[in-house]
Amino acid sequence: AGGNWITTDQFLRFSNSYQRYCNALTLMANAGFNSIRVWGGGITETRQFYQAADEVGMLIYQEFWMTGDNNGRFAGDYDWPNDHGSYTRNVRDVIRKLRNHPSLAFFGGGNELYPTSQSPPRDVDEQIRMYICVYDGTRPYVSSSVTEVGDSFDPFDSLAPKDGPYGIQREEDFFDRNPGFTSPLLSLDELARNVSIHDVKNKRAPGRNIGFQAEIGSVSHPELESLKRFLSSDALESFPSCGVTSCFQVDQKWNHLKWIPFTEQSGLDYICQFQYPPVSNLTIDTRMDSIEDYSWAAQFAQYNQYNALVQGYSHRIFDWHSAFYIWKTSSPSPTLRGSLYDWYLATNGGYWGAHSGLSGGNPVRLIFNRHDWTLNVVNTLPKAFLGTTMRWTAHSLNGTRVGGDTMAIPDQLNGNHVAHLEHKLPWIQSEQAFMPELQNILLYRMEVFYRDEYDSIIHNTRNDYYLTDPSVGSESQSRYALLGAYRKVLPRVRLQVSCAADDDSMDIMCKVDHLQKETIGIMTRFALVLDPSMTDGSDNRILPSFYSQNYITVLPGDSSYVKINTTNEQKQIWTCLPDGYIGVGTRKRGGFFLMVSVDGWNVEQSTILIGCTHNLATA
């Protein structure tokens, strides 16, 4: 599981910063990703980048500097680069520079270079292969990320016959053989001739399905605090209307920043599914009520998207798929496209959807198939686990449990294996007291418990899903209007949160208690911040910060824990102030508190002081 990488900054301002690279790669690793593709339209990354990758444990797929965007396929010339000798000598030097980094996994000739008869130039390709053989001798090499669909596909030349798509999809479609495309794949010529997939003779040929997915993407939207740093107040209020299907239909500033629609071509808008009062027929005047509502719905929608994306590819990771790389997980500038964390190193809902789907890198994780409501357990380690048990519960949004079951997986969970369970989750028909005219939504909480063969400790991972009746389908424009009503109509949920910093590491642990009897705390978000009373209203988040979990669900009566960490550079200026709380500076010399901000989809905003030496401070 990986992400595509251009570089960390468009002007290369951090090219010598080991810390910047380490922060970015740590965000990736903490989400559960283990690889990065350094895209061929960018650069060879620096020594500092590779040192950080070595330290964090990230495998790097490094491409050289050719892309079909300007090497003949869309622009430029198939014979480019102009000076083949100078180009390949640079390749030789890069191989020498990077070959001793354990994080370097393999080389690629470039991005989307085809047709293979012309791109990359044969002499350049052969010279690269020779240099890798002579000066490295251990890393694989492929000429291109993708080539052509069809029987002419050769895995010696590329990783896959196709990549993409890059827009929003139905969550269940990520569990298809080729998400967003047909199976088997059809070439452009076959599509032009209206060839049917049933007419393809060798449907299982390597050129007819995607095994190694170099680019698969979806929507992206930064948190509102980040948006306010690079969009004016006028631009913020010009947020897109419901049902927009083209970037040319939105404010020019949003278009300039590469906004892509949250709307399918059918017109289904995944942000406005959360609108309350609900809308069934979208018009050009239909909008969310505010930029705050729009932004929160965008976080929810992309959480669902990326959770389904990583789980869809993972549920057949050892037979259909060998790898997938999201396009993109980061961006070298503030933008509205292609990032799970933004240029400021702030994560978004998509990041936490992927984190949940990958269980934060946990080797054993549960996957819920949105197509057929079956369950899968993935073991990504080569060793087996025993005593595996799966438990699920279903809850109405007011927190009432309406169903559940526990089942044991009879056999050991073999290494490098996906256990496809026969159990199919039922939809629980239940009475909906609040807004019964709206489509019902239930929270399904799923947990898997397991232990090592030589260890008695029981480990577990957990996922939460907000689901609707599958017999109704997912295409209703008012599908999530009930969630909208819980945000807009009911009082906000007040959570009790206590935070303290560890004496030695200064890591922060927050305990979350939901003491109210009704209403789930939905998409509860934590942020490490400077004391709001000491700032001018600008973004007061401490970035980067690393969270054990975020955008979480808290059931009534629940307790949960969130661990917060940040860089040593930040921690060096922290101190325990005389009040008994963590701060920066001293109270006598104008010091101010560090705090944890808590809010959410329907959660009341609060800020919590961070106690020293486990002296808990309660909101």
Residue, then its C-alpha position, 0 to 999 in steps of 0.5 A: a500500500g503506497g502513495n504517489w509523491i511529486t516532492t514535498d515543496q514545489f520550489l524545493r525549499f525543504s530539499n535539505s531538510y531531513q526533518r521535513y522528509c521525516n515528518a511527511l514519511t512518518l505521516m504515511a507510515n502511521a496511516g499504514f502505508n509502506s511504500i512511496r512511488v517517486w513519480g517520473g514527472g518529478i525529480t530524483e529525491t535527495r539524500q535527506f529524503y532517502q535517509a528519512a525513508d531508511e529511518v521510517g522504514m518506507l520502501i521507495y519505487q524511484e522513477f527516472w525523469m520521463t513521463g508520457d505527458n511530455n515524452g510524445r504521448f501527449a506532448g513533446d517527442y518520443d525521441w526525448p530526451n534530446d541528449h541521450g548520452s547526458y541523460t543516461r550518465n545522470v541515470r548512472d550517477v543516481i544509481r551510484k548515489l542511491r544504491n546503498h539505501p535499504s529503502l530503495a526497492f526498485f527503479g522505473g524508467g518513467n511514467e506512462l511511457y508507451p507505445t513500447s515500440q517508441s517510448p522510452p527510446r530503446d537505446v536509453d532503456e537498454q543503457i539504463r538496464m545495463y547501468i542498474c546491472v553493473y552499478d547496483g545488481t540487486r534492484p529490479y527495473v521496469s521501463s514504464s509504470v503502465t503500457e497498453v491494454g491487451d494481449s501485447f502487454d509485457p510485464f518485463d516492460s511495465l507494471a500494469p496495462k492501465d492506471g486510474p481512475y482519479g475521481i469519486q466512485r461508489e464505495e462498493d465499486f472499489f471491490d471490483r476486479n478493476p475498480g472504475f473499469t471493466s473486467p477484462l480491460l478493453s483497449l482504446d481500439e476495442l472501445a472504439r469498435n464497441v467490442s464487448i468484454h464477452d468477446v475477449k478470448n483470454k480474459r485472464a491475460p496479464g494485459r486484461n487486468i490490473g495487478f500492480q496499480a501505480e495510480i488510483g485516486s479520488v477526491s481531496h479536501p483540506e481541513l477548513e483551518s488549512l483552507k483559510r490559510f490560502l483562500s480569501s474569505d470571499a473565495l471560501e464563501s464561493f464554495p461549490s454548489c451541489g451537483v457540479t460535475s466540472c471544475f469549470q463550473v466553480d469559482q475560478k480560485w477553486n478551479h485554479l487550485k485544481w478542485i475536482p468534483f465530489t459528483e459522479q457524472s450521473g449527478l449524484d453529489y457525495i457532499c450534498q448527500f449530507q444536506y439537511p433538509p434533504v434535496s432530491n433534485l439538485t439545481i444550480d442554486t442548491r448548496m450546503d448551508s455554509i463553508e463549515d458544513y461543506s467542509w465537514a461533509a467533504q471530510f466525511a465523504q473522503y473518509n468513506q472513499y479512501n476507507a473503501l479504496v484501501q479495503g477494496y484493494s486489500h481484500r484480494i491483495f494476494d490474488w488479484h492485486s500485488a500493490f496499489y499506490i494512491w494518486k496522490t497522498s501529498s501535494p507540493s503546494p496548497t491545493l484542492r486535489g491529490s492529498l491525504y495530508d496537505w502542504y502544511l502537514a495537516t491530515n484530512g478525513g481521507y487520511w483517517g479513512a485510509h488509516s482506519g482501512l489499513s488499521g494504522g499498519n496493523p498486520v491483521r485487519l478486518i475488511f468489510n466488503r461493501h458489495d456483498w456485505t461479507l467479511n474478510v480478515v487480512n494477515t500481511l505477515p508471513k506467520a500465522f495467528l491463532g484464536t481469531t474471533m470476529r465481533w460486530t454490533a449495530h447501533s442506531l445514531n442515538g446509541t441504542r444497540v439493535g443487533g450484533d454477533t460474535m463468531a470464531i474463525p475455526d482455523q488458524l489465520n495463515g500468513n500472507h493470506v486473506a480469510h474470506l468468511e462465509h458470514k454475511l452481515p445482515w441489515i438490521q431493521s429497527e425503529q427510527a424515532f428521530m426523523p423517521e421520514l429520512q433514510n435510516i443509518l446505522l453504525y456498524r462496529m466490527e472488531v477482530f481479536y487474535r493472538d500470536e502462536y507463541d504469545s497469550i496476549i490478545h490483540n484486536t483491531r476495530n472499524d466503524y462504518y455508517l451504513t444504510d439499507p443495501s436493498v435501497g442502494s447507495e444512489s439516493q441524493s438524500r442517503y445521509a440526510l439523517l446524519g445532516a439532521y443530527r448535525k443541524v437539529l440536535p444539540r451538540v454532544r459534549l464529551q468529557v476529555s482529559c489529557a496528560a503528558d508523559d514525564d519523559s517522552m512528553d507524548i500526550m495521552c487523552k482519555v475520552d468519555h461519553l457520559q451522555k445517554e443518547t447520541i453517538g459522537i460522530m467523526t470526533r476530531f482532535a487537534l494539538v493547538l496553542d492556547p486560542s486566547m493567545t493567538d489572533g484567530s489564525d490557524n493555531r494547530i501545531l503541525p505536524s502532530f501524530y495521532s494514534q486515531n482521529y475522526i473517531t466514533v464515540l458511543p454513549g457510555d464509551s471510553s476511548y484513548v488518543k495518543i498525540n505525538t509531535t516532533n522533538e523540535q516542538k517538544q524542546i520548547w515545552t515546559c511544565l508551567p506553575d499551574g501544573y499544565i504543559g505550555v511554552g515559555t513561562r507564565k512570568r515571561g508571557g508563556f502560554f498553554l498547549m491545549v487539545s481541541v476537540d470537535g466533530w460532526n456533531v460534537e461540541q467544540s472544547t479545548i483541554l489543558i494538558g496536565c503535567t506528570h499525569n495531572l489530568a485536566t478535564a474540560 
